[in-house]
């Protein structure tokens, strides 16, 4: 099993943040299926203020490249991603169009 942690910001607007949270309480079934299809076994998103933190646990075949290919071929995923950009704001230092940024692990208690 692989684990990835990613971060992204939201537009700092309380109404938009509340709407974003509502969308994630009722994620479209096609989106949930596409996540599973890519090899992701568990996915959690946390928020504090306008900052998001995502934890992905995926099988050993998972890759972000494979997920990107599957997403690009799925019109419903593209519709969801376009809708989510209404709420999301790239982290400082992101490349144009870059959303979730992979975080580096700097500590693990063993």
N, CA, C and O atoms as CSV, one atom per row, in Angstrom:
chain,resi,resn,atom,element,x,y,z
A,1,UNK,N,N,0.846,-1.184,0.000
A,1,UNK,CA,C,0.000,0.000,0.000
A,1,UNK,C,C,0.888,1.243,0.000
A,1,UNK,O,O,1.885,1.312,0.719
A,2,UNK,N,N,0.511,2.213,-0.812
A,2,UNK,CA,C,1.221,3.481,-0.899
A,2,UNK,C,C,0.368,4.567,-0.244
A,2,UNK,O,O,-0.861,4.505,-0.283
A,3,UNK,N,N,1.020,5.556,0.352
A,3,UNK,CA,C,0.298,6.688,0.938
A,3,UNK,C,C,0.876,7.979,0.370
A,3,UNK,O,O,2.091,8.153,0.265
A,4,UNK,N,N,-0.041,8.880,0.007
A,4,UNK,CA,C,0.328,10.186,-0.520
A,4,UNK,C,C,-0.445,11.251,0.249
A,4,UNK,O,O,-1.603,11.045,0.611
A,5,UNK,N,N,0.190,12.373,0.493
A,5,UNK,CA,C,-0.455,13.520,1.123
A,5,UNK,C,C,-0.310,14.701,0.181
A,5,UNK,O,O,0.771,14.971,-0.342
A,6,UNK,N,N,-1.422,15.403,-0.026
A,6,UNK,CA,C,-1.455,16.510,-0.964
A,6,UNK,C,C,-2.146,17.710,-0.325
A,6,UNK,O,O,-2.931,17.561,0.611
A,7,UNK,N,N,-1.850,18.888,-0.836
A,7,UNK,CA,C,-2.450,20.118,-0.321
A,7,UNK,C,C,-2.967,20.967,-1.477
A,7,UNK,O,O,-2.488,20.885,-2.608
A,8,UNK,N,N,-3.958,21.783,-1.149
A,8,UNK,CA,C,-4.558,22.721,-2.090
A,8,UNK,C,C,-5.275,23.782,-1.266
A,8,UNK,O,O,-5.695,23.515,-0.140
A,9,UNK,N,N,-5.414,24.959,-1.807
A,9,UNK,CA,C,-6.151,26.020,-1.128
A,9,UNK,C,C,-7.525,26.197,-1.755
A,9,UNK,O,O,-7.774,25.805,-2.895
A,10,UNK,N,N,-8.409,26.806,-0.966
A,10,UNK,CA,C,-9.714,27.222,-1.451
A,10,UNK,C,C,-9.732,28.742,-1.545
A,10,UNK,O,O,-8.972,29.423,-0.856
A,11,UNK,N,N,-10.587,29.259,-2.386
A,11,UNK,CA,C,-10.797,30.699,-2.398
A,11,UNK,C,C,-11.309,31.093,-1.018
A,11,UNK,O,O,-12.195,30.441,-0.466
A,12,UNK,N,N,-10.752,32.148,-0.473
A,12,UNK,CA,C,-11.057,32.538,0.908
A,12,UNK,C,C,-12.383,33.297,0.968
A,12,UNK,O,O,-12.421,34.512,1.164
A,13,UNK,N,N,-13.468,32.539,0.792
A,13,UNK,CA,C,-14.823,33.079,0.816
A,13,UNK,C,C,-15.668,32.073,1.599
A,13,UNK,O,O,-15.861,30.948,1.138
A,14,UNK,N,N,-16.171,32.454,2.767
A,14,UNK,CA,C,-16.911,31.505,3.615
A,14,UNK,C,C,-18.077,30.813,2.911
A,14,UNK,O,O,-18.333,29.635,3.159
A,15,UNK,N,N,-18.786,31.531,2.038
A,15,UNK,CA,C,-19.912,30.916,1.332
A,15,UNK,C,C,-19.426,29.861,0.333
A,15,UNK,O,O,-20.018,28.787,0.225
A,16,UNK,N,N,-18.348,30.169,-0.397
A,16,UNK,CA,C,-17.793,29.193,-1.340
A,16,UNK,C,C,-17.231,27.980,-0.607
A,16,UNK,O,O,-17.399,26.847,-1.057
A,17,UNK,N,N,-16.571,28.215,0.513
A,17,UNK,CA,C,-16.015,27.100,1.295
A,17,UNK,C,C,-17.144,26.202,1.784
A,17,UNK,O,O,-17.025,24.979,1.716
A,18,UNK,N,N,-18.235,26.780,2.273
A,18,UNK,CA,C,-19.378,25.992,2.739
A,18,UNK,C,C,-19.974,25.179,1.583
A,18,UNK,O,O,-20.345,24.019,1.765
A,19,UNK,N,N,-20.063,25.781,0.411
A,19,UNK,CA,C,-20.597,25.078,-0.758
A,19,UNK,C,C,-19.673,23.935,-1.173
A,19,UNK,O,O,-20.141,22.851,-1.521
A,20,UNK,N,N,-18.367,24.174,-1.136
A,20,UNK,CA,C,-17.380,23.134,-1.465
A,20,UNK,C,C,-17.529,21.941,-0.510
A,20,UNK,O,O,-17.515,20.786,-0.935
A,21,UNK,N,N,-17.668,22.238,0.765
A,21,UNK,CA,C,-17.843,21.166,1.765
A,21,UNK,C,C,-19.124,20.386,1.473
A,21,UNK,O,O,-19.136,19.160,1.573
A,22,UNK,N,N,-20.196,21.082,1.116
A,22,UNK,CA,C,-21.454,20.398,0.785
A,22,UNK,C,C,-21.278,19.454,-0.407
A,22,UNK,O,O,-21.780,18.330,-0.389
A,23,UNK,N,N,-20.570,19.907,-1.433
A,23,UNK,CA,C,-20.314,19.028,-2.581
A,23,UNK,C,C,-19.591,17.766,-2.134
A,23,UNK,O,O,-19.855,16.683,-2.657
A,24,UNK,N,N,-18.686,17.893,-1.178
A,24,UNK,CA,C,-17.903,16.738,-0.740
A,24,UNK,C,C,-18.637,15.856,0.262
A,24,UNK,O,O,-18.174,14.761,0.579
A,25,UNK,N,N,-19.758,16.318,0.754
A,25,UNK,CA,C,-20.622,15.448,1.557
A,25,UNK,C,C,-21.485,14.570,0.662
A,25,UNK,O,O,-22.051,13.573,1.112
A,26,UNK,N,N,-21.581,14.954,-0.621
A,26,UNK,CA,C,-22.384,14.222,-1.604
A,26,UNK,C,C,-21.630,14.119,-2.918
A,26,UNK,O,O,-22.124,14.555,-3.958
A,27,UNK,N,N,-20.436,13.544,-2.873
A,27,UNK,CA,C,-19.622,13.411,-4.092
A,27,UNK,C,C,-20.373,12.537,-5.094
A,27,UNK,O,O,-20.918,11.492,-4.738
A,28,UNK,N,N,-20.393,12.974,-6.337
A,28,UNK,CA,C,-21.096,12.243,-7.382
A,28,UNK,C,C,-20.607,10.791,-7.429
A,28,UNK,O,O,-19.409,10.537,-7.308
A,29,UNK,N,N,-21.526,9.844,-7.605
A,29,UNK,CA,C,-21.131,8.416,-7.648
A,29,UNK,C,C,-20.080,8.119,-8.724
A,29,UNK,O,O,-19.195,7.291,-8.511
A,30,UNK,N,N,-20.174,8.787,-9.868
A,30,UNK,CA,C,-19.211,8.542,-10.946
A,30,UNK,C,C,-17.805,8.973,-10.531
A,30,UNK,O,O,-16.817,8.385,-10.970
A,31,UNK,N,N,-17.720,9.984,-9.699
A,31,UNK,CA,C,-16.422,10.452,-9.224
A,31,UNK,C,C,-15.834,9.439,-8.256
A,31,UNK,O,O,-14.651,9.107,-8.329
A,32,UNK,N,N,-16.671,8.954,-7.349
A,32,UNK,CA,C,-16.209,7.940,-6.402
A,32,UNK,C,C,-15.743,6.685,-7.139
A,32,UNK,O,O,-14.726,6.092,-6.780
A,33,UNK,N,N,-16.484,6.285,-8.167
A,33,UNK,CA,C,-16.104,5.100,-8.943
A,33,UNK,C,C,-14.784,5.325,-9.674
A,33,UNK,O,O,-13.953,4.418,-9.737
A,34,UNK,N,N,-14.579,6.521,-10.228
A,34,UNK,CA,C,-13.336,6.803,-10.951
A,34,UNK,C,C,-12.137,6.777,-10.003
A,34,UNK,O,O,-11.045,6.362,-10.390
A,35,UNK,N,N,-12.339,7.216,-8.779
A,35,UNK,CA,C,-11.258,7.183,-7.784
A,35,UNK,C,C,-10.866,5.735,-7.510
A,35,UNK,O,O,-9.682,5.396,-7.501
A,36,UNK,N,N,-11.856,4.891,-7.287
A,36,UNK,CA,C,-11.589,3.474,-7.009
A,36,UNK,C,C,-10.939,2.791,-8.215
A,36,UNK,O,O,-10.013,1.995,-8.064
A,37,UNK,N,N,-11.434,3.111,-9.408
A,37,UNK,CA,C,-10.908,2.503,-10.637
A,37,UNK,C,C,-9.416,2.776,-10.818
A,37,UNK,O,O,-8.707,1.965,-11.414
A,38,UNK,N,N,-8.940,3.903,-10.312
A,38,UNK,CA,C,-7.528,4.267,-10.487
A,38,UNK,C,C,-6.594,3.508,-9.545
A,38,UNK,O,O,-5.373,3.594,-9.675
A,39,UNK,N,N,-7.172,2.763,-8.592
A,39,UNK,CA,C,-6.348,2.016,-7.645
A,39,UNK,C,C,-6.289,2.638,-6.264
A,39,UNK,O,O,-5.557,2.159,-5.398
A,40,UNK,N,N,-7.050,3.695,-6.049
A,40,UNK,CA,C,-7.104,4.320,-4.726
A,40,UNK,C,C,-8.051,3.517,-3.851
A,40,UNK,O,O,-9.197,3.264,-4.223
A,41,UNK,N,N,-7.562,3.122,-2.692
A,41,UNK,CA,C,-8.352,2.313,-1.758
A,41,UNK,C,C,-9.048,3.168,-0.706
A,41,UNK,O,O,-10.144,2.836,-0.253
A,42,UNK,N,N,-8.412,4.263,-0.321
A,42,UNK,CA,C,-8.989,5.172,0.659
A,42,UNK,C,C,-8.525,6.585,0.325
A,42,UNK,O,O,-7.374,6.798,-0.055
A,43,UNK,N,N,-9.435,7.549,0.470
A,43,UNK,CA,C,-9.104,8.937,0.203
A,43,UNK,C,C,-9.855,9.785,1.219
A,43,UNK,O,O,-11.070,9.657,1.370
A,44,UNK,N,N,-9.131,10.648,1.909
A,44,UNK,CA,C,-9.727,11.541,2.889
A,44,UNK,C,C,-9.280,12.957,2.584
A,44,UNK,O,O,-8.139,13.185,2.181
A,45,UNK,N,N,-10.197,13.923,2.782
A,45,UNK,CA,C,-9.869,15.331,2.633
A,45,UNK,C,C,-10.228,16.037,3.934
A,45,UNK,O,O,-11.316,15.855,4.480
A,46,UNK,N,N,-9.296,16.843,4.414
A,46,UNK,CA,C,-9.485,17.642,5.627
A,46,UNK,C,C,-9.361,19.107,5.254
A,46,UNK,O,O,-8.719,19.456,4.263
A,47,UNK,N,N,-9.983,19.963,6.059
A,47,UNK,CA,C,-9.890,21.398,5.815
A,47,UNK,C,C,-9.674,22.152,7.115
A,47,UNK,O,O,-10.138,21.749,8.182
A,48,UNK,N,N,-8.964,23.242,6.991
A,48,UNK,CA,C,-8.858,24.229,8.061
A,48,UNK,C,C,-8.805,25.579,7.367
A,48,UNK,O,O,-7.893,25.859,6.589
A,49,UNK,N,N,-9.794,26.410,7.658
A,49,UNK,CA,C,-9.876,27.685,6.955
A,49,UNK,C,C,-9.998,27.447,5.468
A,49,UNK,O,O,-10.918,26.768,5.014
A,50,UNK,N,N,-9.067,28.007,4.703
A,50,UNK,CA,C,-9.100,27.833,3.255
A,50,UNK,C,C,-8.045,26.846,2.743
A,50,UNK,O,O,-7.758,26.808,1.547
A,51,UNK,N,N,-7.475,26.056,3.641
A,51,UNK,CA,C,-6.452,25.065,3.259
A,51,UNK,C,C,-7.067,23.664,3.281
A,51,UNK,O,O,-7.790,23.304,4.210
A,52,UNK,N,N,-6.767,22.881,2.240
A,52,UNK,CA,C,-7.199,21.489,2.146
A,52,UNK,C,C,-5.991,20.570,2.262
A,52,UNK,O,O,-4.887,20.905,1.834
A,53,UNK,N,N,-6.229,19.404,2.851
A,53,UNK,CA,C,-5.206,18.375,2.995
A,53,UNK,C,C,-5.845,17.055,2.606
A,53,UNK,O,O,-6.888,16.694,3.151
A,54,UNK,N,N,-5.244,16.329,1.676
A,54,UNK,CA,C,-5.777,15.058,1.197
A,54,UNK,C,C,-4.797,13.935,1.512
A,54,UNK,O,O,-3.588,14.071,1.326
A,55,UNK,N,N,-5.344,12.827,1.990
A,55,UNK,CA,C,-4.561,11.611,2.207
A,55,UNK,C,C,-5.108,10.544,1.266
A,55,UNK,O,O,-6.302,10.247,1.268
A,56,UNK,N,N,-4.222,9.978,0.471
A,56,UNK,CA,C,-4.577,8.896,-0.452
A,56,UNK,C,C,-3.829,7.647,-0.029
A,56,UNK,O,O,-2.617,7.682,0.186
A,57,UNK,N,N,-4.550,6.545,0.089
A,57,UNK,CA,C,-3.935,5.231,0.250
A,57,UNK,C,C,-4.309,4.428,-0.984
A,57,UNK,O,O,-5.488,4.263,-1.295
A,58,UNK,N,N,-3.299,3.931,-1.684
A,58,UNK,CA,C,-3.521,3.296,-2.980
A,58,UNK,C,C,-2.746,1.991,-3.080
A,58,UNK,O,O,-1.766,1.768,-2.369
A,59,UNK,N,N,-3.218,1.128,-3.992
A,59,UNK,CA,C,-2.505,-0.127,-4.212
A,59,UNK,C,C,-1.187,0.148,-4.935
A,59,UNK,O,O,-0.926,1.271,-5.367
A,60,UNK,N,N,-0.374,-0.877,-5.057
A,60,UNK,CA,C,0.978,-0.699,-5.604
A,60,UNK,C,C,0.986,-0.378,-7.098
A,60,UNK,O,O,2.002,0.092,-7.610
A,61,UNK,N,N,-0.126,-0.621,-7.819
A,61,UNK,CA,C,-0.208,-0.291,-9.252
A,61,UNK,C,C,-0.550,1.171,-9.487
A,61,UNK,O,O,-0.425,1.662,-10.609
A,62,UNK,N,N,-0.981,1.875,-8.440
A,62,UNK,CA,C,-1.430,3.257,-8.614
A,62,UNK,C,C,-0.287,4.161,-9.048
A,62,UNK,O,O,0.847,4.033,-8.586
A,63,UNK,N,N,-0.621,5.080,-9.953
A,63,UNK,CA,C,0.299,6.178,-10.288
A,63,UNK,C,C,-0.551,7.391,-10.643
A,63,UNK,O,O,-1.674,7.253,-11.126
A,64,UNK,N,N,-0.008,8.573,-10.401
A,64,UNK,CA,C,-0.722,9.796,-10.750
A,64,UNK,C,C,-0.853,9.924,-12.259
A,64,UNK,O,O,-1.818,10.513,-12.746
A,65,UNK,N,N,0.099,9.383,-13.003
A,65,UNK,CA,C,0.028,9.418,-14.464
A,65,UNK,C,C,-1.150,8.584,-14.954
A,65,UNK,O,O,-1.897,9.020,-15.830
A,66,UNK,N,N,-1.321,7.384,-14.394
A,66,UNK,CA,C,-2.442,6.512,-14.762
A,66,UNK,C,C,-3.757,7.202,-14.410
A,66,UNK,O,O,-4.692,7.198,-15.211
A,67,UNK,N,N,-3.835,7.789,-13.225
A,67,UNK,CA,C,-5.061,8.480,-12.810
A,67,UNK,C,C,-5.366,9.633,-13.746
A,67,UNK,O,O,-6.524,9.831,-14.113
A,68,UNK,N,N,-4.354,10.401,-14.144
A,68,UNK,CA,C,-4.556,11.522,-15.065
A,68,UNK,C,C,-5.100,11.046,-16.407
A,68,UNK,O,O,-5.977,11.692,-16.980
A,69,UNK,N,N,-4.589,9.920,-16.916
A,69,UNK,CA,C,-5.084,9.369,-18.187
A,69,UNK,C,C,-6.551,8.960,-18.060
A,69,UNK,O,O,-7.365,9.271,-18.930
A,70,UNK,N,N,-6.885,8.260,-16.972
A,70,UNK,CA,C,-8.273,7.839,-16.754
A,70,UNK,C,C,-9.193,9.051,-16.619
A,70,UNK,O,O,-10.286,9.073,-17.183
A,71,UNK,N,N,-8.745,10.053,-15.871
A,71,UNK,CA,C,-9.553,11.258,-15.661
A,71,UNK,C,C,-9.782,12.011,-16.967
A,71,UNK,O,O,-10.883,12.503,-17.217
A,72,UNK,N,N,-8.749,12.102,-17.799
A,72,UNK,CA,C,-8.855,12.826,-19.061
A,72,UNK,C,C,-9.868,12.175,-19.999
A,72,UNK,O,O,-10.468,12.853,-20.834
A,73,UNK,N,N,-10.059,10.866,-19.866
A,73,UNK,CA,C,-10.985,10.135,-20.726
A,73,UNK,C,C,-12.397,10.059,-20.142
A,73,UNK,O,O,-13.283,9.472,-20.762
A,74,UNK,N,N,-12.619,10.634,-18.974
A,74,UNK,CA,C,-13.902,10.529,-18.286
A,74,UNK,C,C,-14.567,11.913,-18.262
A,74,UNK,O,O,-14.139,12.804,-17.528
A,75,UNK,N,N,-15.611,12.075,-19.068
A,75,UNK,CA,C,-16.267,13.381,-19.169
A,75,UNK,C,C,-16.875,13.839,-17.847
A,75,UNK,O,O,-16.882,15.033,-17.546
A,76,UNK,N,N,-17.383,12.900,-17.062
A,76,UNK,CA,C,-17.988,13.274,-15.775
A,76,UNK,C,C,-16.916,13.796,-14.811
A,76,UNK,O,O,-17.157,14.747,-14.067
A,77,UNK,N,N,-15.741,13.174,-14.828
A,77,UNK,CA,C,-14.629,13.659,-13.998
A,77,UNK,C,C,-14.218,15.052,-14.463
A,77,UNK,O,O,-13.958,15.927,-13.636
A,78,UNK,N,N,-14.157,15.265,-15.760
A,78,UNK,CA,C,-13.796,16.586,-16.279
A,78,UNK,C,C,-14.819,17.639,-15.863
A,78,UNK,O,O,-14.455,18.774,-15.552
A,79,UNK,N,N,-16.100,17.263,-15.859
A,79,UNK,CA,C,-17.151,18.180,-15.413
A,79,UNK,C,C,-16.967,18.532,-13.929
A,79,UNK,O,O,-17.090,19.693,-13.536
A,80,UNK,N,N,-16.671,17.513,-13.115
A,80,UNK,CA,C,-16.444,17.730,-11.673
A,80,UNK,C,C,-15.239,18.644,-11.445
A,80,UNK,O,O,-15.306,19.591,-10.661
A,81,UNK,N,N,-14.147,18.352,-12.136
A,81,UNK,CA,C,-12.929,19.142,-11.957
A,81,UNK,C,C,-13.139,20.602,-12.366
A,81,UNK,O,O,-12.641,21.509,-11.699
A,82,UNK,N,N,-13.859,20.829,-13.440
A,82,UNK,CA,C,-14.162,22.198,-13.859
A,82,UNK,C,C,-15.001,22.901,-12.802
A,82,UNK,O,O,-14.742,24.057,-12.469
A,83,UNK,N,N,-15.999,22.212,-12.277
A,83,UNK,CA,C,-16.833,22.776,-11.220
A,83,UNK,C,C,-16.009,23.095,-9.970
A,83,UNK,O,O,-16.205,24.146,-9.359
A,84,UNK,N,N,-15.095,22.208,-9.583
A,84,UNK,CA,C,-14.317,22.404,-8.364
A,84,UNK,C,C,-13.369,23.599,-8.462
A,84,UNK,O,O,-13.030,24.197,-7.441
A,85,UNK,N,N,-12.931,23.962,-9.691
A,85,UNK,CA,C,-12.041,25.121,-9.841
A,85,UNK,C,C,-12.730,26.408,-9.412
A,85,UNK,O,O,-12.060,27.397,-9.117
A,86,UNK,N,N,-14.058,26.410,-9.374
A,86,UNK,CA,C,-14.792,27.581,-8.876
A,86,UNK,C,C,-14.409,27.871,-7.422
A,86,UNK,O,O,-14.415,29.023,-6.988
A,87,UNK,N,N,-14.083,26.833,-6.689
A,87,UNK,CA,C,-13.803,26.929,-5.258
A,87,UNK,C,C,-12.307,26.927,-4.937
A,87,UNK,O,O,-11.877,27.498,-3.935
A,88,UNK,N,N,-11.532,26.286,-5.789
A,88,UNK,CA,C,-10.127,26.017,-5.487
A,88,UNK,C,C,-9.211,27.126,-5.979
A,88,UNK,O,O,-9.519,27.852,-6.924
A,89,UNK,N,N,-8.077,27.228,-5.303
A,89,UNK,CA,C,-7.051,28.208,-5.661
A,89,UNK,C,C,-5.699,27.501,-5.543
A,89,UNK,O,O,-5.396,26.893,-4.516
A,90,UNK,N,N,-4.917,27.584,-6.566
A,90,UNK,CA,C,-3.613,26.910,-6.558
A,90,UNK,C,C,-2.732,27.427,-5.424
A,90,UNK,O,O,-2.791,28.601,-5.060
A,91,UNK,N,N,-1.930,26.548,-4.884
A,91,UNK,CA,C,-0.969,26.944,-3.854
A,91,UNK,C,C,0.090,27.863,-4.455
A,91,UNK,O,O,0.391,27.763,-5.644
A,92,UNK,N,N,0.656,28.752,-3.647
A,92,UNK,CA,C,1.759,29.584,-4.144
A,92,UNK,C,C,2.864,28.691,-4.722
A,92,UNK,O,O,3.205,27.658,-4.144
A,93,UNK,N,N,3.406,29.096,-5.849
A,93,UNK,CA,C,4.483,28.342,-6.493
A,93,UNK,C,C,3.997,27.230,-7.412
A,93,UNK,O,O,4.812,26.509,-7.988
A,94,UNK,N,N,2.674,27.077,-7.560
A,94,UNK,CA,C,2.136,26.040,-8.439
A,94,UNK,C,C,2.333,26.422,-9.903
A,94,UNK,O,O,2.399,27.600,-10.254
A,95,UNK,N,N,2.426,25.394,-10.746
A,95,UNK,CA,C,2.487,25.613,-12.186
A,95,UNK,C,C,1.079,25.963,-12.677
A,95,UNK,O,O,0.100,25.632,-12.008
A,96,UNK,N,N,0.962,26.619,-13.822
A,96,UNK,CA,C,-0.372,26.944,-14.352
A,96,UNK,C,C,-1.233,25.684,-14.485
A,96,UNK,O,O,-0.801,24.682,-15.055
A,97,UNK,N,N,-2.454,25.750,-13.953
A,97,UNK,CA,C,-3.377,24.620,-14.023
A,97,UNK,C,C,-3.143,23.541,-12.976
A,97,UNK,O,O,-3.938,22.606,-12.876
A,98,UNK,N,N,-2.077,23.645,-12.198
A,98,UNK,CA,C,-1.760,22.627,-11.191
A,98,UNK,C,C,-2.679,22.795,-9.989
A,98,UNK,O,O,-2.824,23.890,-9.447
A,99,UNK,N,N,-3.295,21.696,-9.584
A,99,UNK,CA,C,-4.201,21.725,-8.444
A,99,UNK,C,C,-3.494,21.157,-7.221
A,99,UNK,O,O,-2.602,21.785,-6.649
A,100,UNK,N,N,-3.903,19.980,-6.841
A,100,UNK,CA,C,-3.350,19.331,-5.649
A,100,UNK,C,C,-1.851,19.161,-5.797
A,100,UNK,O,O,-1.375,18.679,-6.825
A,101,UNK,N,N,-1.102,19.558,-4.769
A,101,UNK,CA,C,0.361,19.438,-4.770
A,101,UNK,C,C,0.777,18.365,-3.791
A,101,UNK,O,O,0.359,18.359,-2.633
A,102,UNK,N,N,1.600,17.463,-4.269
A,102,UNK,CA,C,2.133,16.391,-3.449
A,102,UNK,C,C,3.045,16.966,-2.374
A,102,UNK,O,O,3.910,17.794,-2.659
A,103,UNK,N,N,2.845,16.522,-1.141
A,103,UNK,CA,C,3.641,17.009,-0.017
A,103,UNK,C,C,4.764,16.021,0.272
A,103,UNK,O,O,4.633,14.830,-0.009
A,104,UNK,N,N,5.861,16.507,0.829
A,104,UNK,CA,C,6.980,15.668,1.227
A,104,UNK,C,C,6.839,15.295,2.697
A,104,UNK,O,O,6.571,16.151,3.541
A,105,UNK,N,N,7.023,14.010,2.996
A,105,UNK,CA,C,6.992,13.580,4.387
A,105,UNK,C,C,8.323,13.974,5.020
A,105,UNK,O,O,9.392,13.694,4.476
A,106,UNK,N,N,8.241,14.623,6.169
A,106,UNK,CA,C,9.470,15.036,6.862
A,106,UNK,C,C,9.639,14.367,8.212
A,106,UNK,O,O,10.684,14.523,8.843
A,107,UNK,N,N,8.616,13.609,8.686
A,107,UNK,CA,C,8.720,12.940,9.971
A,107,UNK,C,C,7.744,11.788,10.035
A,107,UNK,O,O,6.640,11.857,9.495
A,108,UNK,N,N,8.166,10.722,10.705
A,108,UNK,CA,C,7.293,9.590,10.987
A,108,UNK,C,C,7.712,9.002,12.326
A,108,UNK,O,O,8.875,8.646,12.514
A,109,UNK,N,N,6.777,8.901,13.246
A,109,UNK,CA,C,7.035,8.296,14.550
A,109,UNK,C,C,6.941,6.785,14.404
A,109,UNK,O,O,5.938,6.259,13.921
A,110,UNK,N,N,7.988,6.096,14.823
A,110,UNK,CA,C,7.973,4.618,14.734
A,110,UNK,C,C,8.164,4.027,16.103
A,110,UNK,O,O,8.183,2.805,16.250
